[in-house]
Amino acid sequence: MDENSREVAVWLHDDRARLIVGAAPANNPSRWAIQGTMVGEAGVGLWLRTNTIQEFRPTAVGTKQVNWLFASTELLIRWDAVITIQVFESSGKEIGFKPTTS
């Protein structure tokens, strides 16, 4: 990975993200993302410097965003929790879903 492209958004599976934040299982799965800086890689996953995991809960009229905060700024995210990783060329990118009209 390019040294200048270490700002990432990591999208997580619902059940794995709930284990990370300690949330109970839900009937309707949420979408989860962590935006942060990759600081290392281990055989089982990647180390990410962040302080928030964003949960996007489905609602009848769209999505409700919930931010889960951590005291520690570095998390080991296991590869089996990862759906995909987006790499940003510069920092400050907004992540999430934006509704479109047809």
BELCORRA-V532510 format. One record per residue. RES is the residue in one small letter. SS is DSSP state (helix for helix, strand for strand, loop for the rest). PSI is psi in degrees with one decimal (* if undefined). BURIAL is I if it has 16 or more other C-alpha atoms within 10 Angstrom, else O. Layout:
RES_SS_PSI_BURIAL, RES_SS_PSI_BURIAL
This chain:
m_loop_139.6_O, d_loop_134.8_O, e_loop_-30.4_O, n_loop_-2.3_O, s_loop_47.9_O, r_loop_-3.2_I, e_strand_122.4_I, v_strand_161.7_I, a_strand_123.8_I, v_strand_119.8_I, w_strand_131.3_I, l_strand_152.1_I, h_loop_143.3_I, d_helix_-50.1_I, d_helix_-37.2_I, r_helix_-40.8_I, a_helix_-39.7_I, r_helix_-35.3_I, l_helix_-40.5_O, i_helix_-44.7_O, v_helix_-9.5_O, g_loop_27.7_O, a_loop_149.0_O, a_loop_154.2_O, p_loop_152.4_O, a_loop_152.0_O, n_loop_-39.9_O, n_loop_116.8_O, p_loop_147.7_O, s_loop_167.0_I, r_strand_140.7_I, w_strand_139.7_I, a_strand_145.4_I, i_strand_123.8_I, q_strand_130.3_I, g_strand_-163.4_I, t_strand_126.6_I, m_strand_128.5_I, v_strand_-4.5_O, g_strand_170.9_O, e_strand_135.8_O, a_strand_167.7_O, g_loop_-32.4_O, v_loop_-10.4_O, g_strand_-160.4_I, l_strand_148.8_I, w_strand_130.0_I, l_strand_130.7_I, r_strand_116.6_I, t_loop_171.5_I, n_loop_3.8_I, t_strand_136.8_I, i_strand_128.5_I, q_strand_129.2_I, e_strand_129.7_I, f_strand_100.2_I, r_strand_135.3_O, p_strand_138.5_O, t_strand_172.1_O, a_loop_-28.1_O, v_loop_18.8_O, g_strand_-133.3_O, t_strand_137.8_I, k_strand_128.1_O, q_strand_132.3_O, v_strand_132.0_O, n_strand_123.1_O, w_strand_125.2_O, l_strand_153.2_O, f_loop_148.4_O, a_loop_-38.7_O, s_loop_142.3_O, t_loop_-4.4_O, e_strand_129.9_I, l_strand_142.8_I, l_strand_115.8_I, i_strand_115.3_I, r_strand_145.2_I, w_helix_-34.0_O, d_helix_-10.6_O, a_helix_-16.6_I, v_strand_130.0_I, i_strand_-52.2_O, t_strand_164.6_O, i_strand_130.1_O, q_strand_134.1_O, v_strand_129.6_I, f_strand_142.7_I, e_loop_-27.4_O, s_loop_164.3_O, s_loop_171.0_O, g_loop_17.6_O, k_loop_142.7_O, e_loop_136.7_O, i_loop_160.1_O, g_loop_-164.4_O, f_loop_139.5_O, k_loop_125.8_O, p_loop_146.5_O, t_loop_153.8_O, t_loop_144.3_O, s_loop_*_O
